[in-house]
C-alpha cells in the first residue's frame, strides 16, 4: 500500500497546473482505426482492441470483456478541466456489442469513469472489481446483481474464461477524504490455454514474481508504461521496471499500456514508447504496439508500427 499525503497531492496538483513542461501532449492527432459493431461481431475469438489508455476490449469465447473503460473527454471529476484526451475512442459505447463483464483495476479517474459505467450498465452482465470499488458502482445505481467484488487471489469464471484479481502496488481515492478506502488490483485473464496479464496501475514490486510463478508463463502482458515520474516511484513503474516486471511474469509478448491517450505525466508523451521499445530491442523482447482500434490476435501477436514517432 502507498499512502498519498495531502502535501503530496498539493505539490502534484501545483506541478500539473502551473509547472508542466512542454511536450507532454501531441500537437497532431493520434492515429486510430475506427471500429464498428459489425466488425467486432465478425472478429475471431482471442482478439484484443486497445481503445485508449488502459481501456482494452477482449473477445474471448464469443463474448466481450472490457477493462477500465474511460470514454469521457477528460480523466477528471469534472469535464471542464483536467487531463484531456489525445484521441477519441475508436467507437462509441452505443456501438459496443453486449459486454459480458467490465473489469476494473482501481478507482482513479483515468480508470473509473462514472459516465462510461452508467452508459455501460444496461448492456453489461457483470462488473468485476477489487474490494470497495464495487460499492462506488452501487452508490451510482448499478444493479447489485451485476457487481462482484474480489480480494487479491479471488476471481470469477464464465465458462472457459477466468479472471483472477492479483496484487498490485498502488493507492486509491477519488477525493481528499477517501485515500486508500478501496483496493486496487492487477488481473490474470485465462481462456483455455491463453494467459493474459493486465497490470492496472502499479509500481514495481516482488508480486510480479509471485504472480508469474502462480499463473505464468503468460502469452501477453499488458503492462503500465507511462505517467511515471521520479516523484512517485512506488506507484508507477519506470520503463526499466516495466521490462523487469515483464521478465518476472515470464511473458512472451509485451504490450505497453497507460499511455498515448491522456496527459498524465511530466515526461514527453512519446517517451514511454521510445524507452520501452529501446529496452525491448536490447533485451530481445517481443513488443507489440498496436494503434488504437487495431485488432491484435492474442494467440499470434504482431509487432505493430512505431506510429508515435512521426507525430509532433
C-alpha positions in Angstrom: 0.0 0.0 0.0 1.2 3.5 -0.7 -0.3 6.5 1.2 -0.5 9.8 -0.7 -0.3 12.6 1.9 -2.3 15.8 1.4 1.1 17.6 0.9 2.0 15.1 -1.9 -1.3 15.8 -3.7 -1.0 19.6 -3.4 2.5 19.5 -4.8 1.5 17.3 -7.6 -1.5 19.5 -8.5 0.7 22.6 -8.4 3.2 21.0 -10.8 0.4 19.8 -13.2 -1.4 23.1 -13.4 1.4 25.6 -13.1 4.8 24.0 -13.9 4.1 21.4 -16.5 6.9 21.0 -19.1 6.3 21.3 -22.9 5.8 18.2 -25.0 3.6 16.2 -22.7 0.7 16.2 -25.2 0.9 15.7 -29.0 0.3 18.6 -31.4 -1.1 16.2 -34.0 -3.9 13.7 -33.9 -3.0 10.2 -32.6 -3.8 7.7 -35.3 -6.7 5.3 -34.6 -8.7 2.7 -36.6 -12.5 3.3 -36.3 -14.4 0.2 -35.2 -18.0 -0.9 -35.9 -20.4 -3.2 -34.2 -20.4 -5.5 -37.2 -16.6 -5.7 -37.3 -16.4 -6.7 -33.7 -19.1 -9.3 -34.0 -17.3 -10.8 -37.0 -13.9 -10.8 -35.3 -12.4 -14.1 -34.3 -12.0 -15.2 -30.6 -8.9 -14.1 -28.7 -8.8 -10.7 -30.3 -7.9 -7.6 -28.4 -8.6 -4.0 -29.3 -6.9 -1.1 -27.5 -9.4 1.7 -27.2 -7.1 4.0 -25.3 -5.1 4.4 -22.1 -5.9 1.2 -20.1 -9.2 0.6 -21.9 -9.0 -2.8 -23.6 -11.8 -4.7 -25.4 -11.3 -8.5 -25.5 -13.3 -11.0 -27.5 -13.0 -14.4 -25.7 -15.2 -17.4 -26.2 -17.6 -15.4 -28.3 -18.2 -12.7 -25.7 -16.8 -9.3 -25.0 -14.9 -8.1 -21.9 -13.8 -4.5 -21.2 -11.0 -3.3 -18.9 -11.1 0.1 -17.1 -13.5 1.8 -19.6 -12.9 5.5 -19.9 -14.7 7.2 -22.7 -15.1 10.7 -21.4 -13.2 13.6 -22.8 -11.3 14.2 -19.6 -9.9 11.9 -16.9 -11.2 14.2 -14.2 -14.0 14.6 -11.7 -15.3 17.5 -13.9 -15.4 17.7 -17.7 -14.4 21.4 -17.9 -10.9 20.9 -16.5 -8.4 18.1 -16.1 -6.4 15.9 -18.5 -8.0 15.8 -21.9 -7.9 13.0 -24.5 -5.4 13.0 -27.3 -7.9 11.0 -29.5 -11.5 10.0 -29.5 -12.4 6.4 -28.6 -12.4 4.2 -31.8 -16.1 3.7 -31.3 -18.9 5.0 -29.0 -20.3 3.0 -26.1 -23.6 2.7 -28.0 -21.8 0.8 -30.8 -20.3 -1.7 -28.4 -21.9 -5.2 -28.5 -23.2 -6.6 -25.3 -20.4 -6.8 -22.7 -20.1 -9.9 -20.6 -18.0 -8.2 -17.9 -16.3 -4.9 -17.2 -13.1 -5.5 -15.2 -11.9 -2.6 -13.1 -8.4 -2.2 -11.6 -9.0 0.7 -9.2 -11.0 3.8 -8.6 -8.8 6.6 -10.1 -10.5 8.8 -12.7 -8.4 7.6 -15.6 -9.6 4.1 -14.9 -13.1 4.5 -13.4 -15.2 6.8 -15.5 -18.7 7.3 -14.0 -20.3 8.4 -17.3 -18.9 5.3 -19.0 -20.1 3.0 -16.2 -23.6 4.4 -16.3 -23.7 4.1 -20.1 -22.5 0.5 -20.0 -24.7 -0.6 -17.1 -27.6 -1.7 -19.2 -25.5 -3.7 -21.7 -23.1 -5.3 -19.2 -23.8 -8.5 -17.4 -21.2 -8.2 -14.7 -18.8 -5.7 -13.2 -15.7 -7.3 -11.6 -13.9 -5.0 -9.1 -11.4 -5.0 -6.3 -12.9 -4.7 -2.8 -14.7 -1.4 -2.2 -14.7 -0.3 -5.8 -18.0 -2.2 -6.4 -19.5 -0.1 -3.6 -18.9 3.0 -5.6 -20.8 1.4 -8.5 -23.7 0.5 -6.2 -23.8 4.1 -5.0 -24.1 5.2 -8.6 -27.1 2.9 -9.0 -25.6 -0.1 -10.8 -27.7 -3.2 -10.3 -26.3 -5.1 -7.2 -26.8 -8.4 -9.0 -24.2 -7.3 -11.6 -21.5 -6.2 -9.2 -18.9 -8.7 -7.9 -16.1 -7.7 -5.7 -12.8 -9.5 -5.0 -9.8 -9.6 -2.7 -6.4 -10.4 -4.2 -6.2 -14.1 -5.4 -10.0 -14.3 -5.8 -11.8 -14.4 -9.1 -14.7 -15.5 -11.3 -15.2 -17.9 -14.2 -17.5 -17.5 -17.2 -17.4 -20.9 -19.0 -13.8 -21.2 -20.4 -12.9 -17.7 -19.4 -11.4 -17.0 -16.0 -10.5 -13.7 -14.2 -8.3 -13.5 -11.0 -7.6 -10.3 -9.1 -3.9 -10.3 -8.3 -1.8 -7.9 -6.2 -0.5 -4.6 -7.3 1.4 -1.8 -5.6 -0.6 1.4 -5.9 -3.1 3.5 -4.0 -6.7 4.6 -4.4 -9.1 7.5 -3.8 -11.3 9.9 -5.8 -11.3 12.8 -3.3 -9.3 14.2 -0.4 -11.0 12.2 2.3 -11.1 8.6 0.8 -7.5 7.8 0.4 -6.9 4.0 0.2 -10.5 3.3 1.2 -10.8 0.8 -1.7 -8.5 -1.9 -3.0 -6.5 -1.9 -6.3 -5.6 -4.9 -8.3 -3.9 -6.4 -11.4 -5.8 -9.1 -13.3 -5.0 -12.5 -14.7 -7.2 -13.4 -17.7 -7.3 -17.0 -19.0 -9.2 -18.5 -21.9 -8.4 -22.2 -22.4 -4.6 -22.2 -22.9 -4.4 -18.5 -23.5 -3.0 -16.5 -20.5 -3.1 -12.7 -20.3 -1.8 -10.3 -17.6 -3.3 -6.8 -17.1 -1.3 -4.7 -14.6 -3.7 -1.9 -13.9 -1.6 0.8 -12.2 1.4 -0.3 -10.1 4.9 0.3 -9.0 7.4 -2.4 -9.4 7.3 -5.0 -6.5 8.1 -8.6 -5.8 4.5 -9.5 -6.5 5.2 -9.9 -10.2 7.5 -12.9 -9.5 4.7 -14.4 -7.3 2.1 -13.9 -10.0 4.4 -15.3 -12.6 5.1 -18.4 -10.5 1.5 -19.0 -9.7 -0.2 -18.2 -13.1 2.5 -17.8 -15.7 4.0 -18.0 -18.2 1.8 -15.5 -20.0 1.2 -15.2 -23.7 0.8 -11.4 -23.5 1.5 -9.0 -20.6 -0.3 -5.6 -20.7 1.9 -3.5 -18.5 1.7 0.0 -17.3 4.3 2.2 -19.2 3.5 5.8 -18.9 2.6 8.7 -16.5 5.7 7.8 -14.4 8.0 10.2 -12.6 10.8 10.1 -10.0 8.5 11.8 -7.5 6.2 8.7 -7.3 8.4 5.6 -7.8 6.3 3.4 -5.6 3.1 3.6 -7.6 4.1 3.9 -11.2 6.9 2.0 -13.0 9.7 3.5 -15.0 10.1 1.7 -18.3 13.1 -0.3 -17.0 10.9 -1.6 -14.2 8.2 -2.4 -16.7 10.7 -4.6 -18.5 11.7 -6.3 -15.3 8.1 -7.0 -14.4 7.6 -8.5 -17.9 10.6 -10.8 -17.3 9.3 -11.7 -13.8 6.0 -12.7 -15.3 7.6 -15.0 -17.8 5.5 -13.5 -20.7 6.1 -14.0 -24.4 4.8 -10.6 -25.7 4.8 -7.1 -24.0 2.0 -4.6 -24.8 2.7 -1.3 -23.1 -0.4 0.5 -21.8 -1.3 3.5 -19.7 0.0 5.8 -22.4 -1.0 7.6 -25.6 -4.4 8.9 -24.5 -4.2 11.3 -21.6 -1.7 14.0 -20.5 -1.0 12.5 -17.0 2.8 12.7 -16.9 5.6 15.2 -16.7 7.6 13.4 -19.5 7.3 13.9 -23.3 4.3 12.0 -24.4 6.3 9.7 -26.8 8.9 8.9 -24.2 7.3 5.8 -22.7 7.0 4.2 -26.2 10.6 5.1 -27.2 12.1 3.9 -23.9 10.3 0.6 -23.8 10.9 0.0 -27.5 14.7 0.5 -27.0 14.7 -1.7 -23.9 12.8 -4.5 -25.8 15.2 -4.3 -28.7 18.2 -4.6 -26.4 16.7 -7.5 -24.4 15.3 -9.3 -27.5 11.8 -9.0 -26.1 8.8 -9.3 -28.4 7.0 -5.9 -28.2 3.6 -5.1 -29.7 2.4 -1.5 -30.2 -1.0 -1.6 -32.0 -2.7 1.6 -33.0 -5.9 2.5 -31.1 -8.6 0.3 -32.5 -6.3 -2.0 -34.4 -7.1 -5.7 -33.8 -4.5 -7.8 -32.1 -4.6 -11.6 -32.3 -3.6 -12.7 -28.8 -2.5 -16.1 -30.0 -0.2 -14.7 -32.7 0.5 -11.1 -31.9 2.2 -8.8 -34.4 4.7 -6.1 -33.6 2.7 -3.2 -35.0 4.3 0.0 -36.2 6.1 2.8 -34.4 3.1 5.0 -35.1 4.1 7.6 -32.5 7.4 8.5 -34.0 6.1 10.6 -36.9 3.9 12.7 -34.7 4.9 16.0 -33.1 
